Structures are given as C-alpha cells and as structure tokens.
Amino acid sequence: MAVNVTGRAPLELPKDIDAIRAPSKTTKVVVLLAVSATIALLFICAGAFTVYRNMRQTDQEHNWVDHSQAVLSNLQVQTQRLDRVDFNLELYAATGDRARLKAAETPLSYLNVDYIQLEELVKDNQSQERHAQDLKKAVQRLDAAIGGISAGANMAVPDKQILDCRDAINILQQEERNLLAARTDGSKEASYRSFLLSAAYLGISLTIVIVLFVFLFRDVIRRRADEKMLFAAKVELEATVSKLTKNAEESRLMTSARDEMQLCMTSKQAHKSIVRHMELLLPGTSGATLVINNSRRMVEIAARWGEEASLLDGFAPEACCGLRVGKARWRKPSESELHCAHFTGRTPENYLCVPLAAHGETQGFIFVCCGTPESLVLAEERTPLIQQMAELASLSIASLNLKAKLEMQSIRDSLTGLFNRHFMEIALERELHRAARQGTTLAVMMLDVDHFKQLNDTFGHEAGDVVLREVAECFRRSLREEDVICRYGGEEFVVIMPDATVDTATRRAEMIRFAVSEIRTHLRGELVGTVTVSIGIAMYPDSGKDGGNLIQLADAAMYRAKNAGRNQVVLEKRV
C-alpha cells in the first residue's frame, strides 16, 4: 500500500502548483510519506514477524498433536496385535491345534517391531519412556511364555503376561491422551491467536490481506490434497475389505472341504467330495479327478464336474505331462504349447493338471479345464488354493486307501484272496442268526484238496501255491455272489451258503468238484498233475444248529469222502 501511495504522489505533485512553488511543503510531504512508509514498513515487518512467530508456534503445536496421535496409533496397533495373540492362544488352548500357536507367534514378532517405533516416538518424554520400557519387559515375558508352550515346557495360556502387556499399553495410552488433550488445547489457542492477528491486520494492510489469502489458498490446496489422500485411503480400504471377505469365503470353503473329507468312508466318497468343492472353488470351469489303478498302468476317471467331455477314461500315466513332471502344470498358449495325450476329440486350450501324491506315492491327478477367459483368470488367481485342495485330497484318499488295504488284510487270505478263518467264524455266526430269524436253511461245505502234501513234495511249494490259487478261483466261478468262501487252513476251505437247500448245496458241490477236476496247472512249462477235491456238507438246522458243530460235522463228512476214495461229495445228516 505504501508503495502505491509513494508512486501515486509524484503524479499528483505536478498538479499542485502551490506545492511546486513551495519546496518546504514538498519536503514535508516527502518526509511524511517517508515516515509513513517507514512506519508502515515497520508495522508490516512487525506484523509479519508476529504472524510468522505465531504460525511457527501453531505448527509446533500441530506437530506435537500429530506426534501424540502417532504414539496412540502405534499403541492401538499393538493392542490389536495383542488381541490376535490372545485370540489364537485361546483357540490353541481349546483345540490343541499347533497352527494356532504358530499364528500367535506371528503378531508377537510384530510387537517387537512396533515397540522399536514406539521407543523412537517417546524418547522425548522420560515418563513415557519408562512406561515403554515396562511394556518391553511385559512383551518379553509373554514371548518367553509362548516359547515355553512351543517347547512343550508349559501348556497353560499366559493370561498374566497378556494382562501385563495390556496394562502397560493402557498406561501409555492414558498418559498420551492427556498430553494430546493439552497439546490440542495449545494448538487451538495458537490457531485462535493467529486468527485475531490476521483479522487485525486485515483492515490495515492490503499486503497482509494478500498474505492471508495466500495462506488460506494454501490451506485449500492442502485440504484438497488431504481429501484426495482420504479418498485414496477409502478406495484402498474398500479393496482390502473386499479381499479379506474373499479370503474368508475361500477359507470357509477349504474348511468345509477338510471337514467333509474327514467324514468320507471310502475313496469314492472322497472323490465326489473333491469335485463338489472344486466346482464351488472354480465356478465356470469343468474337470475331473483321476486315479491310477492297482496295476499302475492305467489312469481312470473317478469323478467329474462341469460339462467337460473330451477327457479319456483310461490312459497310460505317461500321457499326462503333470504326472510326468510330478507337479502342477498349466497348459496355456502363452506358457506352453505341449499338450497332454489324455483327450478325445477337440483338445482344450487352457487346462491345469495337479498330481495327487501322498506318502511318496502318486495316486492320480486333478484336471481343471478353463473354457472361458473369466474362468481362466479365476483359476490362475486360485492356483494356490487348488494346490491346497489337491494336498488335502491326496492325504484323505491315501488314508482311506490305506485303511481299506488294512481292512482287506485283516479279513483276506494273502495267497488266495479268499476270506480267512477269523472272518469265516464271524460270517457263520451272523448267517446262523439270520437263518434262525428268517426260518431258512444254511449249508456249510468243508473242501480239501486231495493228495496236496504229495503234490508239494513232488513239485515244490511254489506249485502248491499255484494250485491253491487256481482252486480258489474255481470256487469263485462256481458259487453264488452271496456265498462266503474262506480258506480254513492249509489246503482246506469252507463255504457258507445262506438260503441253500440240500439239493442246492449238493448240486453246487458237484459243480465245484467237477470244475476242479478239469484244472490243468502248469509250472515252468511242466504239467503239475490232476487236482481233485473231497467235499463234506452239513446243513442247518438238519445237521446242527451251532456253528462249531456244523464245522465239525462238515469236516467229518469230508473225511468220509476221502476215506471212500476222494474226489467225492458226502452229505452229513444227523440221525
């Protein structure tokens, strides 16, 4: 303003003739203008200095407020991490799941990192620094307690250490809130003083007004920048929430798959469960689970989902590239042009093969076909989940197969594949109770291979084993599906025939005897003689009503057949 006045005066002086004629007046005006300009300049400088000092103080107050907020934010994060530690320890105490103990150690390790930041923030305040040291000691005690649990030295949840940590954090928070309240009041007072000074100088100097507008404009710019940052943070938060929701859904699906597979009793049920959850995990895709058969020479489809129809049902394991490399393999035009050889008709462009392997044995693989770009993107995003599903399925199927194998070994004879004597006793007792309830008959056959010891001595035990397997196979072909065929011991066999009359049992025994006599066994190109059997039959309830008694009677009838010349059928009847 002074510059404008000083600049305008020379233009006005020439108009004032008296002033030109009176140099003394001009001098007075100049002096006055100079004094005014000096006073105005000093006033402006003083005002600028006062405003500057006040603004500096305001900034310092704001910085202290920000500092307190940073401390409180750090303490809030530590509280959340401590909550996660407490939550996972409670779950561990309730379930004994070691994964929960591992999950508790992760946020605990972050507590140490947060403490380093907190220590840097409170180093200007001795009281808070002491409280921070107390917090550090409490966290160290909690860390030691969890370490003891991991080592097996202690299984109790460290409630006291967690409570100590919470108390230390609460003390820090309370003191920092008090500081924040005082600093906030100081910040408000500084802002108020700044406003008063600005309002006072607003009517005195245009420069101050301009400066004020500059400051206001700068505030607007900062507010806009803050709004942009807030909007960006909001967008990021929404994305994070969406991601967490998605992860929660995927976690629930994996948990459901695990729980359902634990309920499966057979590998067939497990495969059906796998494809159901794969369809939920990858909507819009199609595929199947495939297993390697017992001969390890053929891969067959166990279960399907979707509408994929180009997959072969029966092919060599070498036809799948995923099985050859032993790991999950994508076939996509951008990654690999080599196709697997297990397709019929049109070969899909994008598919994934994930081997199913557990306990060092490959059981098959999961095939996923992506027929649309959307399903391909989804499958690529969830490839880790697919691999987790494959691992879960592999362990479940391997356990079920092992269980079935053990059950089979417990009731089957390893040489002939027939039921063993223990199973025969259980089956005979069960069938006798059923026959008693229903009022039906039951036949028990005792069969013995004639001259078996002589055959063993002449051709060796290997030939004897071959003969027993062929005789057992002959029994399977000659009897009904509901009949129970057992190896009683050595060369003796027992057949339980539910709902069989005397005529039915006799006719079946004759069929067996004739079929066995037609067996021609060769070992290393040499004919191993003729094989015949002697058969004794006991009937329920005509011969007896007790299982052990029926076996004895059938055995006695079989010995009478042997004594009568072998290769005969004798029916035992109680007089």
Residue, then its C-alpha position, 0 to 999 in steps of 0.5 A: m500500500a505504501v508503495n502505491v501511495t509513494g508512486r501515486a504522489p509524484l503524479e499528483l505533485p505536478k498538479d499542485i502548483d502551490a506545492i511546486r512553488a513551495p519546496s518546504k511543503t514538498t519536503k514535508v510531504v516527502v518526509l511524511l510519506a517517508v515516515s509513513a512508509t517507514i512506519a508502515l514498513l515497520f508495522i508490516c515487518a512487525g506484523a509479519f514477524t508476529v504472524y510468522r512467530n505465531m504460525r511457527q508456534t501453531d505448527q509446533e503445536h500441530n506437530w506435537v498433536d500429530h506426534s501424540q496421535a502417532v504414539l496412540s496409533n502405534l499403541q492401538v496397533q499393538t493392542q490389536r496385535l495383542d488381541r490376535v495373540d490372545f485370540n489364537l492362544e485361546l483357540y490353541a488352548a481349546t483345540g490343541d491345534r499347533a497352527r494356532l500357536k504358530a499364528a500367535e507367534t506371528p503378531l508377537s514378532y510384530l510387537n517387537v517391531d512396533y515397540i522399536q517405533l514406539e521407543e523412537l516416538v517417546k524418547d522425548n518424554q522420560s515418563q513415557e519412556r519408562h512406561a515403554q520400557d515396562l511394556k518391553k519387559a511385559v512383551q518379553r515375558l509373554d514371548a518367553a511364555i509362548g516359547g515355553i508352550s512351543a517347547g512343550a515346557n508349559m501348556a497353560v495360556p499366559d493370561k498374566q503376561i497378556l494382562d501385563c502387556r495390556d496394562a502397560i499399553n493402557i498406561l501409555q495410552q492414558e498418559e498420551r491422551n492427556l498430553l494430546a488433550a493439552r497439546t490440542d488445547g495449545s494448538k487451538e489457542a495458537s490457531y485462535r491467536s493467529f486468527l485475531l492477528s490476521a483479522a487485525y491486520l486485515g483492515i490495515s494492510l492490503t499486503i497482509v490481506i494478500v498474505l492471508f489469502v495466500f495462506l488460506f489458498r494454501d490451506v485449500i490446496r492442502r485440504r484438497a490434497d488431504e481429501k484426495m489422500l482420504f479418498a485414496a485411503k477409502v478406495e484402498l480400504e474398500a479393496t482390502v475389505s473386499k479381499l479379506t471377505k474373499n479370503a474368508e469365503e475361500s477359507r470357509l470353503m477349504t474348511s468345509a472341504r477338510d471337514e467333509m473329507q474327514l467324514c468320507m468312508t471310502s475313496k469314492q466318497a472322497h472323490k465326489s467330495i473333491v469335485r463338489h468343492m472344486e466346482l464351488l472353488l472354480p465356478g465356470t470351469s469343468g474337470a475331473t479327478l483321476v486315479i491310477n489303478n492297482s496295476r499302475r498302468m492305467v489312469e481312470i476317471a473317478a469323478r467329474w464336474g462341469e460339462e467337460a467331455s473330451l477327457l479319456d477314461g483310461f490312459a497310460p500315466e505317461a500321457c499326462c505331462g503333470l504326472r510326468v513332471g510330478k507337479a502342477r502344470w498349466r497348459k496355456p498358449s502363452e506358457s506352453e504349447l505341449h499338450c497332454a495325450h489324455f483327450t478325445g476329440r477337440t483338445p482344450e486350450n487352457y487346462l491345469c493338471v495337479p498330481l495327487a501324491a501322498h506318502g511318496e506315492t502318486q495316486g492320480f491327478i486333478f484336471v481343471c479345464c478353463g473354457t472361458p477367459e473369466s474362468l481362466v483368470l479365476a483359476e490362475e488367481r486360485t492356483p494356490l488354493i487348488q494346490q491346497m485342495a489337491e494336498l488335502a485330497s491326496l492325504s484323505i484318499a491315501s488314508l482311506n486307501l490305506k485303511a481299506k488295504l488294512e481292512m482287506q488284510s485283516i479279513r483276506d487270505s494273502l495267497t488266495g484272496l479268499f476270506n480267512r478263518h477269523f472272518m469265516e467264524i464271524a460270517l457263520e455266526r451272523e448267517l446262523h442268526r439270520a437263518a434262525r430269524q428268517g426260518t431258512t436253511l444254511a449249508v456249510m461245505m468243508l473242501d480239501v484238496d486231495h493228495f496236496k502234501q504229495l503234490n508239494d513234495t513232488f513239485g515244490h511249494e511254489a506249485g502248491d501255491v499255484v494250485l491253491r490259487e487256481v482252486a480258489e478261483c474255481f470256487r469263485r466261478s462256481l458259487r453264488e455272489e452271496d456265498v462266503i468262501c474262506r480258506y480254513g487252513g492249509e489246503e482246506f476251505v469252507v463255504i457258507m451258503p445262506d438260503a441253500t437247500v440240500d439239493t442246492a448245496t449238493r448240486r453246487a458241490e458237484m459243480i465245484r468238484f467237477a470244475v476242479s477236476e478239469i484244472r490243468t496247472h502248469l509250472r515252468g512249462e511242466l504239467v503239475g498233475t490232476v487236482t481233485v477235491s473231497i467235499g463234506i456238507a452239513m446243513y442247518p438246522d438238519s445237521g446242527k444248529d451251532g456253528g462249531n458243530l456244523i464245522q465239525l460235522a462238515d469236516a467229518a463228512m469230508y473225511r468220509a469222502k476221502n476215506a471212500g476214495r476222494n474226489q467225492v461229495v458226502l452229505e452229513k445228516r444227523v440221525 
